[in-house]
């Protein structure tokens, strides 16, 4: 009997302890509930005050200086602590530097390649210009030869008209052939007519012009960014 009473006493003591713990938990939860309610009330009040300040700022939306002043005052009244700075992740920083180095190396490679290409195009442009000048000089020389041959032919034709005999015609033609051989850039046979000499010279000038046009076309197609301009072909006209 005494043992049972002792067990009941022990059980009652444990129940009292459990009830005390539960009461403490209940008191703590009630205090926490009151604290949350107070925080909610404070947040509601802050929200209402912020809405009122925003409404006052909107009233000055057409006046930038006044709007700026109200926004600054609202910021100072509501933001009382410094905002924490967001630190970048180390992996993000490493990836950023790696990408930056890759772009810098690519830029250096492209720059060197561009400089090399510009140098090569400049050399090719100079060579084409030199070839063009040589061809122009050759065309001018050929034109001078052609004009000289034409003058000799005209003088001999006038001489033939003056003399008017076939024997004198043959002697004048011989003079024409010898003069043409001296003036031209290659010797002519005594059986070649002066008119054919002029036609051959015209054909040669036409071929040289075609070659100059081809070189100029190649220069334009190879050097789209070049600012070099070939010299004008002065004096290169069709011989009449």
C-alpha positions as CSV (number, residue, x, y, z in Angstrom):
1,X,0.0,0.0,0.0
2,X,2.8,2.4,0.9
3,X,4.6,1.5,-2.3
4,X,1.6,2.4,-4.4
5,X,1.2,5.7,-2.6
6,X,4.9,6.4,-3.2
7,X,4.4,5.7,-6.9
8,X,1.4,8.0,-7.1
9,X,3.4,10.7,-5.4
10,X,6.2,10.3,-7.9
11,X,3.7,10.3,-10.8
12,X,2.1,13.4,-9.5
13,X,5.4,15.1,-9.1
14,X,6.3,14.3,-12.7
15,X,2.9,15.5,-13.9
16,X,3.5,18.8,-12.0
17,X,6.8,19.2,-13.7
18,X,5.3,18.5,-17.1
19,X,2.4,20.9,-16.4
20,X,5.0,23.6,-15.4
21,X,6.9,23.1,-18.6
22,X,3.8,23.3,-20.7
23,X,2.7,26.5,-18.9
24,X,6.1,28.0,-19.5
25,X,5.9,27.1,-23.2
26,X,2.4,28.6,-23.3
27,X,3.5,31.8,-21.7
28,X,6.4,32.0,-24.2
29,X,4.1,31.4,-27.2
30,X,1.7,34.1,-25.9
31,X,4.6,36.5,-25.5
32,X,5.9,35.7,-29.0
33,X,2.4,36.1,-30.3
34,X,2.1,39.5,-28.7
35,X,5.6,40.5,-30.1
36,X,4.5,39.4,-33.6
37,X,1.3,41.4,-33.3
38,X,3.3,44.4,-32.3
39,X,5.7,44.0,-35.2
40,X,2.7,43.6,-37.6
41,X,1.2,46.8,-36.2
42,X,4.5,48.6,-36.5
43,X,4.9,47.4,-40.1
44,X,1.3,48.4,-40.9
45,X,2.0,51.9,-39.5
46,X,5.3,52.1,-41.5
47,X,3.6,51.0,-44.6
48,X,0.8,53.6,-44.1
49,X,3.4,56.3,-43.5
50,X,5.4,55.2,-46.6
51,X,2.2,55.3,-48.7
52,X,1.5,58.8,-47.5
53,X,5.0,59.9,-48.3
54,X,4.8,58.4,-51.8
55,X,1.5,60.1,-52.3
56,X,3.2,63.4,-51.4
57,X,6.0,62.7,-53.8
58,X,3.6,62.0,-56.6
59,X,2.0,65.4,-56.1
60,X,5.3,67.0,-57.3
61,X,5.9,64.7,-60.3
62,X,5.7,67.7,-62.6
63,X,8.3,69.6,-60.6
64,X,11.7,67.7,-60.7
65,X,13.5,69.7,-58.1
66,X,10.7,69.4,-55.5
67,X,10.3,65.7,-56.4
68,X,14.0,65.1,-55.9
69,X,13.9,66.8,-52.5
70,X,10.9,64.8,-51.3
71,X,12.4,61.5,-52.5
72,X,15.7,62.3,-50.7
73,X,13.8,63.2,-47.5
74,X,11.8,59.9,-47.7
75,X,15.0,57.9,-48.2
76,X,16.6,59.5,-45.2
77,X,13.6,59.0,-42.9
78,X,13.1,55.4,-43.9
79,X,16.6,54.0,-44.5
80,X,18.5,54.4,-41.2
81,X,21.2,51.7,-41.7
82,X,23.7,51.1,-44.5
83,X,22.6,48.4,-46.9
84,X,25.0,45.4,-47.0
85,X,27.2,45.1,-50.0
86,X,26.7,42.0,-52.1
87,X,30.1,40.3,-52.5
88,X,30.6,38.5,-55.8
89,X,31.2,34.8,-55.7
90,X,34.9,33.7,-56.2
91,X,33.9,31.4,-59.1
92,X,32.1,34.3,-60.9
93,X,35.2,36.5,-60.4
94,X,37.5,33.8,-61.7
95,X,35.2,33.2,-64.8
96,X,35.1,36.9,-65.4
97,X,38.9,37.2,-65.4
98,X,39.3,34.1,-67.6
99,X,36.9,35.5,-70.2
100,X,38.6,38.9,-70.1
101,X,42.1,37.3,-70.7
102,X,40.6,35.3,-73.6
103,X,39.1,38.4,-75.2
104,X,42.4,40.4,-74.8
105,X,44.4,37.6,-76.4
106,X,42.0,37.4,-79.3
107,X,42.1,41.1,-79.7
108,X,46.0,41.0,-79.8
109,X,46.0,38.2,-82.4
110,X,43.5,40.1,-84.6
111,X,45.5,43.3,-84.3
112,X,48.7,41.5,-85.4
113,X,46.9,39.8,-88.3
114,X,45.4,43.1,-89.4
115,X,48.8,44.8,-89.4
116,X,50.3,42.0,-91.4
117,X,47.5,42.0,-93.9
118,X,47.7,45.8,-94.3
119,X,51.5,45.5,-94.9
120,X,51.0,42.8,-97.5
121,X,48.2,44.7,-99.3
122,X,50.4,47.9,-99.2
123,X,53.3,46.1,-100.8
124,X,51.0,44.6,-103.5
125,X,49.4,47.9,-104.1
126,X,52.8,49.6,-104.6
127,X,53.9,46.8,-107.0
128,X,50.7,47.2,-109.0
129,X,51.1,51.0,-109.1
130,X,54.7,50.6,-110.4
131,X,53.5,48.1,-113.1
132,X,50.8,50.5,-114.0
133,X,53.2,53.4,-114.4
134,X,55.5,51.3,-116.6
135,X,52.6,50.4,-118.8
136,X,51.4,54.0,-119.0
137,X,55.0,55.0,-120.0
138,X,55.1,52.3,-122.6
139,X,51.7,53.4,-124.0
140,X,52.9,57.0,-124.2
141,X,56.1,55.9,-126.0
142,X,54.1,53.9,-128.4
143,X,51.7,56.8,-129.1
144,X,54.7,59.0,-129.8
145,X,56.0,56.4,-132.2
146,X,52.6,56.1,-133.8
147,X,52.3,59.9,-134.2
148,X,55.8,60.1,-135.7
149,X,55.0,57.4,-138.2
150,X,51.7,59.2,-139.1
151,X,53.6,62.4,-139.6
152,X,56.1,60.7,-141.9
153,X,53.3,59.0,-143.8
154,X,51.5,62.3,-144.3
155,X,54.7,64.0,-145.5
156,X,55.4,61.2,-147.9
157,X,51.8,61.3,-149.2
158,X,52.1,65.0,-149.9
159,X,55.4,64.3,-151.6
160,X,53.8,61.6,-153.8
161,X,51.0,64.0,-154.7
162,X,53.6,66.6,-155.6
163,X,55.6,64.3,-157.8
164,X,52.7,62.2,-159.2
165,X,54.8,59.5,-160.8
166,X,54.9,55.8,-160.0
167,X,58.7,55.7,-159.8
168,X,58.7,58.6,-157.4
169,X,56.0,56.8,-155.4
170,X,58.2,53.8,-154.9
171,X,61.1,55.9,-153.8
172,X,58.9,57.8,-151.4
173,X,57.5,54.6,-150.0
174,X,61.1,53.4,-149.4
175,X,61.8,56.5,-147.4
176,X,58.6,55.9,-145.4
177,X,59.6,52.4,-144.6
178,X,63.1,53.4,-143.5
179,X,61.7,56.2,-141.3
180,X,59.1,54.0,-139.7
181,X,61.8,51.4,-138.9
182,X,63.8,54.1,-137.1
183,X,60.9,55.6,-135.2
184,X,59.1,52.4,-134.2
185,X,60.2,50.1,-131.3
186,X,60.9,47.2,-133.7
187,X,62.3,47.1,-137.3
188,X,59.8,46.8,-140.1
189,X,60.3,45.1,-143.5
190,X,60.3,47.2,-146.7
191,X,57.2,45.4,-147.8
192,X,55.0,46.6,-144.9
193,X,52.7,49.5,-145.6
194,X,52.8,52.6,-143.2
195,X,49.0,52.2,-142.7
196,X,49.5,48.7,-141.4
197,X,52.2,50.0,-139.0
198,X,49.7,52.5,-137.6
199,X,47.1,49.8,-137.2
200,X,49.6,47.5,-135.4
201,X,50.5,50.4,-133.1
202,X,46.8,51.0,-132.4
203,X,46.3,47.3,-131.6
204,X,49.3,47.3,-129.3
205,X,48.0,50.4,-127.5
206,X,44.6,48.8,-127.1
207,X,46.1,45.6,-125.6
208,X,48.2,47.7,-123.2
209,X,45.1,49.6,-122.2
210,X,43.3,46.3,-121.5
211,X,46.2,45.2,-119.4
212,X,46.1,48.5,-117.4
213,X,42.4,48.1,-116.8
214,X,42.9,44.5,-115.6
215,X,45.6,45.6,-113.2
216,X,43.4,48.4,-111.9
217,X,40.5,46.0,-111.4
218,X,42.7,43.6,-109.5
219,X,43.9,46.5,-107.3
220,X,40.4,47.5,-106.4
221,X,39.3,43.9,-105.6
222,X,42.4,43.1,-103.6
223,X,42.4,46.4,-101.6
224,X,38.8,47.3,-100.6
225,X,40.1,49.4,-97.7
226,X,43.0,51.0,-99.5
227,X,43.0,54.8,-99.9
228,X,45.7,54.7,-102.6
229,X,44.6,56.2,-106.0
230,X,46.4,55.3,-109.2
231,X,47.8,58.3,-111.1
232,X,45.7,59.5,-114.0
233,X,46.5,58.2,-117.5
234,X,47.4,61.5,-119.0
235,X,47.8,61.6,-122.7
236,X,46.5,58.1,-123.3
237,X,43.9,58.7,-126.1
238,X,42.9,56.9,-129.2
239,X,45.0,57.9,-132.2
240,X,42.8,59.2,-134.9
